[in-house]
Amino acid sequence: CRRGSRMEVVLLHGLLLLLPLAALLLYRYNATFHYFCKVAFFNFWIVAVSTLLSPFAALWGRSVENMKLLRAAILPLKYFYGIKMQVWGSEHLNIKGPYVIVCNHQASLDLIGIVEIIPDHCVPIVKKELMYMGTVGWACWLSGMIFINRHNREDAIKVISQTARTMQRENLRVLIFPEGTRNQDKSMLPFKRGAFHLAVQAQVPIFPIVISPYRDFFSSKDKKFTSGTCTIRILPKVETQGLSPKDVPELTETVRQTMADALAEMSTSQRGDQRAEQPPLLRC
């Protein structure tokens, strides 16, 4: 009996030692397992950062200045994932005063790109559901993020009006994803008009920002997550001075088309770069 028990212990220890090796081999050679490991680490990092930084942020109370803590904590993720960031047009954001930033939205991975370009005294408008996600919601609230109920039109209009007044009073910049949801398609979804109503009410300029497609290194559909290059293009500002609510539909479509053209151009450039990197075919 003792000999049998010893054998069971030895076998158990052997299996426990093999598990890390098996996980390592799966991570190295199985793309799906590799994808889920990286996504899990991303989510773990966000929760851990929120949990650790929230008590320090609470010392200053709810303040947009706490965004600097979140930004500093998220910036290292690009090194862990081997993502090279390229930013074009950053000089456009070097102006004083409030403004609205509109950006395309592909995945949670957008966070890595956003922290590269988000200016001082700028907060995102995010879905209200985020507020109830434990320490993540607490960190978002402490950082001054603006929560909006996407399913209650009257509440959303009220938030937009309040934010417009706050922008002028506190010299606040606001970032919004006008597509309203994640989109990894080749073209942009129709834009919600909230960001443009906000800019017109506050009479502040709009800065369109386009993040290049992730499909070369990331795809939730294909369960792919490798290293790669992400390009962020900051387009020239669009003025809203003198515009009224009746101009919002045209303004929305104009900005969307400008961003869609930039996205198409960046997609074409990516394909060209890939072809250039491929070695020439050998001919007999």
C-alpha positions as CSV (number, residue, x, y, z in Angstrom):
1,C,0.0,0.0,0.0
2,R,2.8,2.4,0.9
3,R,4.6,1.6,-2.3
4,G,1.4,2.3,-4.3
5,S,0.9,5.6,-2.4
6,R,4.4,6.7,-3.2
7,M,3.9,5.9,-6.8
8,E,0.8,8.0,-6.9
9,V,2.6,10.9,-5.2
10,V,5.5,10.6,-7.7
11,L,3.0,10.6,-10.6
12,L,1.1,13.6,-9.2
13,H,4.3,15.6,-8.8
14,G,5.3,14.6,-12.4
15,L,2.0,15.8,-13.7
16,L,2.3,19.1,-11.8
17,L,5.8,19.6,-13.3
18,L,4.5,18.8,-16.8
19,L,1.6,21.3,-16.6
20,P,3.8,24.5,-16.9
21,L,5.7,22.9,-19.7
22,A,2.5,21.9,-21.5
23,A,1.2,25.5,-21.0
24,L,4.4,26.9,-22.4
25,L,4.3,24.7,-25.4
26,L,0.6,25.6,-26.1
27,Y,1.4,29.3,-25.7
28,R,4.2,28.9,-28.2
29,Y,2.6,26.7,-30.8
30,N,-1.2,27.1,-30.4
31,A,-2.5,30.4,-31.7
32,T,-5.9,30.2,-29.9
33,F,-4.3,29.4,-26.6
34,H,-1.8,32.2,-27.2
35,Y,-4.7,34.6,-28.0
36,F,-6.6,33.8,-24.8
37,C,-3.5,34.1,-22.6
38,K,-2.7,37.5,-23.9
39,V,-6.3,38.7,-23.6
40,A,-6.5,37.3,-20.0
41,F,-3.3,39.1,-19.1
42,F,-4.6,42.4,-20.6
43,N,-7.8,42.2,-18.5
44,F,-5.8,41.2,-15.4
45,W,-3.5,44.2,-15.9
46,I,-6.4,46.6,-16.1
47,V,-8.1,45.2,-13.0
48,A,-4.7,45.1,-11.1
49,V,-3.8,48.7,-12.1
50,S,-7.3,49.9,-11.1
51,T,-7.2,48.2,-7.8
52,L,-3.7,49.4,-6.9
53,L,-4.0,53.0,-8.1
54,S,-7.5,53.7,-6.9
55,P,-6.5,54.3,-3.2
56,F,-3.8,56.8,-4.3
57,A,-6.2,58.5,-6.7
58,A,-8.8,58.7,-3.9
59,L,-6.4,61.0,-1.9
60,W,-7.0,63.7,-4.5
61,G,-10.7,62.8,-5.0
62,R,-12.5,62.7,-8.3
63,S,-10.2,64.7,-10.7
64,V,-9.2,64.6,-14.3
65,E,-5.6,64.8,-13.1
66,N,-5.9,61.1,-12.0
67,M,-6.0,60.2,-15.7
68,K,-2.2,60.7,-15.7
69,L,-1.9,57.8,-13.2
70,L,-3.9,55.5,-15.5
71,R,-2.0,56.6,-18.6
72,A,1.4,55.9,-16.9
73,A,0.2,52.4,-15.8
74,I,-1.2,51.4,-19.2
75,L,1.7,52.7,-21.4
76,P,4.0,49.7,-20.6
77,L,1.5,47.2,-22.1
78,K,2.8,48.0,-25.6
79,Y,6.2,46.6,-24.7
80,F,4.7,43.4,-23.2
81,Y,2.8,42.7,-26.4
82,G,5.5,43.8,-28.8
83,I,3.3,46.5,-30.4
84,K,5.2,49.4,-32.0
85,M,3.2,52.6,-32.0
86,Q,3.5,55.2,-34.8
87,V,1.8,58.6,-34.3
88,W,1.3,61.0,-37.2
89,G,0.1,64.6,-36.7
90,S,0.5,64.9,-33.0
91,E,1.4,68.6,-33.5
92,H,-2.3,69.2,-34.3
93,L,-3.2,68.7,-30.6
94,N,-0.8,71.3,-29.4
95,I,-3.4,74.0,-28.9
96,K,-4.8,75.6,-25.8
97,G,-8.4,75.4,-24.9
98,P,-11.1,72.8,-24.9
99,Y,-11.9,70.5,-27.8
100,V,-13.6,67.2,-28.7
101,I,-11.6,64.2,-29.9
102,V,-13.5,61.6,-32.0
103,C,-11.8,58.2,-32.6
104,N,-12.7,54.9,-34.3
105,H,-13.2,52.0,-31.9
106,Q,-12.0,48.5,-32.8
107,A,-11.4,46.6,-29.5
108,S,-10.3,47.0,-25.9
109,L,-6.8,47.1,-27.3
110,D,-7.6,50.8,-28.3
111,L,-6.6,51.7,-24.7
112,I,-2.9,51.1,-25.7
113,G,-3.3,53.6,-28.6
114,I,-5.3,56.1,-26.7
115,V,-2.8,56.5,-23.9
116,E,-0.2,57.3,-26.6
117,I,-2.0,60.5,-27.7
118,I,-4.5,61.5,-25.0
119,P,-3.6,65.1,-24.0
120,D,-3.6,66.6,-20.5
121,H,-6.9,67.5,-19.0
122,C,-8.8,65.1,-21.3
123,V,-11.3,62.4,-20.3
124,P,-13.3,59.9,-22.3
125,I,-17.1,59.6,-22.3
126,V,-17.8,56.0,-21.6
127,K,-20.9,53.7,-21.2
128,K,-22.5,53.9,-17.8
129,E,-22.2,50.1,-17.3
130,L,-18.5,50.6,-16.8
131,M,-19.2,52.4,-13.5
132,Y,-20.4,49.1,-11.9
133,M,-17.3,47.0,-12.8
134,G,-15.8,47.0,-9.4
135,T,-12.4,48.7,-8.9
136,V,-12.2,49.4,-12.7
137,G,-15.4,51.5,-12.4
138,W,-14.1,53.2,-9.3
139,A,-10.8,54.1,-11.0
140,C,-12.8,55.5,-14.0
141,W,-14.9,57.6,-11.7
142,L,-12.0,58.9,-9.8
143,S,-10.3,59.9,-13.1
144,G,-13.2,62.1,-14.0
145,M,-14.5,60.0,-16.8
146,I,-18.0,61.0,-18.0
147,F,-20.6,58.2,-17.9
148,I,-23.5,58.2,-20.3
149,N,-26.6,56.0,-20.5
150,R,-26.8,54.9,-24.1
151,H,-30.3,53.5,-23.6
152,N,-31.8,56.6,-22.2
153,R,-32.0,59.4,-24.7
154,E,-33.1,62.1,-22.3
155,D,-30.3,61.2,-19.8
156,A,-27.8,61.2,-22.7
157,I,-28.9,64.7,-23.8
158,K,-28.6,66.0,-20.2
159,V,-25.1,64.6,-19.9
160,I,-24.1,66.2,-23.2
161,S,-25.4,69.6,-22.1
162,Q,-23.7,69.4,-18.7
163,T,-20.4,68.4,-20.3
164,A,-20.6,71.3,-22.8
165,R,-20.8,73.7,-19.9
166,T,-18.0,72.0,-18.0
167,M,-15.7,72.1,-21.0
168,Q,-15.9,75.9,-21.2
169,R,-15.7,76.4,-17.5
170,E,-12.9,74.0,-16.7
171,N,-11.0,74.0,-20.0
172,L,-11.8,70.3,-20.4
173,R,-11.0,68.1,-23.5
174,V,-13.3,65.1,-24.2
175,L,-12.7,61.9,-26.1
176,I,-15.6,60.0,-27.7
177,F,-15.9,56.9,-29.9
178,P,-18.7,58.0,-32.2
179,E,-19.3,54.5,-33.7
180,G,-20.8,53.7,-30.3
181,T,-19.5,50.1,-30.3
182,R,-16.5,48.0,-31.2
183,N,-16.0,47.5,-34.9
184,Q,-13.2,45.5,-36.6
185,D,-14.7,45.7,-40.1
186,K,-12.8,47.4,-43.0
187,S,-15.2,50.3,-43.0
188,M,-16.5,52.5,-40.2
189,L,-20.0,52.2,-38.7
190,P,-22.5,55.1,-39.0
191,F,-21.6,57.7,-36.3
192,K,-23.8,58.6,-33.4
193,R,-24.3,62.4,-33.2
194,G,-23.6,63.0,-29.5
195,A,-20.0,64.0,-30.0
196,F,-21.0,66.5,-32.6
197,H,-23.8,68.0,-30.6
198,L,-21.4,68.4,-27.7
199,A,-18.8,70.2,-29.9
200,V,-21.5,72.5,-31.4
201,Q,-23.0,73.3,-28.0
202,A,-19.6,74.1,-26.5
203,Q,-18.5,75.8,-29.8
204,V,-15.1,74.0,-29.7
205,P,-13.2,72.3,-32.5
206,I,-13.2,68.6,-33.3
207,F,-10.1,66.5,-33.8
208,P,-10.6,63.3,-35.7
209,I,-8.2,60.5,-34.8
210,V,-7.9,57.3,-36.8
211,I,-6.2,54.1,-35.5
212,S,-5.0,51.7,-38.2
213,P,-6.7,48.3,-38.5
214,Y,-5.3,45.6,-36.1
215,R,-6.0,42.7,-38.4
216,D,-2.3,42.1,-39.1
217,F,-1.6,41.2,-35.5
218,F,-4.9,41.1,-33.7
219,S,-8.3,39.6,-34.4
220,S,-10.9,38.4,-31.9
221,K,-12.7,36.6,-34.7
222,D,-9.7,34.6,-35.8
223,K,-8.3,34.3,-32.3
224,K,-5.0,36.0,-33.3
225,F,-2.8,38.1,-31.1
226,T,0.8,38.6,-32.2
227,S,3.3,41.5,-32.2
228,G,2.9,44.2,-34.8
229,T,2.8,47.9,-35.7
230,C,-0.1,50.3,-34.9
231,T,-0.4,53.6,-36.6
232,I,-2.4,56.5,-35.2
233,R,-3.2,59.4,-37.4
234,I,-4.4,62.7,-35.9
235,L,-6.2,64.8,-38.5
236,P,-6.5,68.6,-38.7
237,K,-9.2,70.1,-36.5
238,V,-12.7,70.8,-37.7
239,E,-14.1,74.1,-36.5
240,T,-17.6,74.4,-35.1
241,Q,-17.6,78.1,-34.4
242,G,-20.9,79.6,-35.6
243,L,-22.6,76.2,-36.2
244,S,-26.0,75.4,-34.8
245,P,-27.8,72.1,-34.0
246,K,-29.2,72.0,-37.5
247,D,-25.7,71.7,-38.9
248,V,-24.9,68.6,-36.8
249,P,-26.0,65.9,-39.4
250,E,-23.8,67.4,-42.1
251,L,-21.0,67.9,-39.7
252,T,-21.2,64.3,-38.5
253,E,-21.1,62.9,-42.0
254,T,-18.3,65.2,-43.1
255,V,-16.1,64.1,-40.2
256,R,-17.0,60.4,-40.7
257,Q,-16.1,60.6,-44.4
258,T,-12.8,62.2,-43.6
259,M,-11.9,59.5,-41.1
260,A,-13.1,56.7,-43.4
261,D,-10.9,58.0,-46.2
262,A,-7.9,58.1,-43.8
263,L,-8.7,54.6,-42.6
264,A,-8.8,53.3,-46.2
265,E,-5.6,55.0,-47.0
266,M,-3.9,53.5,-43.9
267,S,-5.2,50.1,-44.8
268,T,-3.8,50.3,-48.3
269,S,-0.5,51.5,-46.9
270,Q,-0.4,48.5,-44.5
271,R,-0.9,46.1,-47.3
272,G,1.8,47.8,-49.4
273,D,4.3,47.5,-46.4
274,Q,3.5,43.9,-46.0
275,R,4.2,43.1,-49.7
276,A,7.5,45.1,-49.4
277,E,8.6,43.0,-46.4
278,Q,7.9,39.7,-48.1
279,P,11.0,38.1,-49.6
280,P,11.0,37.7,-53.4
281,L,10.0,34.4,-54.8
282,L,12.7,32.2,-56.1
283,R,12.4,31.3,-59.8
284,C,13.9,28.3,-61.4
